[in-house]
């Protein structure tokens, strides 16, 4: 905590919340965390009370919200189908374009 005892630095708040520092800055901009800008250091100080309140009322964020991609077998299967559909459409378009040249 900061020397005042009622505030965390953004790095400390991120550690307590289990999110990246960038997410803490987003939460400050969105008004989800109370913070004040320390004119002396130029850094944001986040209210300990608002961090504790957020911890108590919100479930943990899913990995997608923290910028990590979650890979599932179903997701890979969907990706494969999309790739296959794109390939077929591309081949059909190429064939349609070249057909007049081939028939001459």
N, C-alpha and C positions, 0 to 999 in steps of 0.2 A: 504494500500500500504506500501511498505518498506520505510525506512527512506530516501532513495534516491528519491522517488517519481515517478520513471519511471518503477518500477517493482512491481509485486505482488508476495507474497509467493504462493506456490502451493495451499494452502488451500484457499487463497483469490481468486486466479484465478478460482478454482473449484466453489466457491460460485457465482462468477460473471457469469461463463459459465453455471451454473446449472448442473454440472456433478460431479461425485465423484473425489476425489483427485487422485485415481489410474488412472482415465481416463486422467487427466492432465499430469501425468507422461508418459502415452502412447503417448499422442500428442507431448510431448517434444521429445521422442525417435523417433517418426515418422517424426519429422521435421515440424510439423504443427504449433507448437508454438515456438517462439524464447525464449530461456532461457539461463541463465548462472549459473554456479555452484559457490556459494559463499564459498570461501575457509575458511573464518573466522567462519561461522556457520555450514558449511557442507550441507546447504539446497540449493534447486534450486530457483532461482528468475526468474519469467516469465515476459517478456516484456509486459507492459500495451498496447503498440501499437499492438502487435500481438494478444492479447486477444480481443481488440476492433475490429480488422480486422476480426477475426474469427466470432465474433458476427454479424457483418454486412453482411458477405457473405454466411454464412451457415444457413440452416433452423435448427430448434431444432432437436436433435437426438430422434429417436423413443425410447420408453421404453425398447425395446429388447436390444438396444445398451448400455443401462445403467445397464444391468444385471437383469432387472425385466422381468418376464414372463407375457405376455399378454394372458389372457384367453378369448376365444371366444366360442360361442355355436358351431360353425362349427368345431373348433379345438377339442372340446370334442367329437363331433360326429365322427370325423376321428379317434381319439384315441380309441373310442369304437369299431369301425370297425377293426382296426388293432389288438386289443386285441382278438376280435372274430375270426379273421383269424388265429392268432397264436394258439388259443385254438383248432380250428378245425384241423389244421395241426398236432398239437401235438397228438390229439386223433387218427388221421389216422395213424401216425407213430407208436403209441403204439399198435394199432390194427394189423397193418401189422407185427410188431415184435412178437406179442403174437399168431397170427393166426396159425403158424405151431405147437405151443405147444398145442393149443386147439384141433386141428384136429388130433393130435397125432401120 
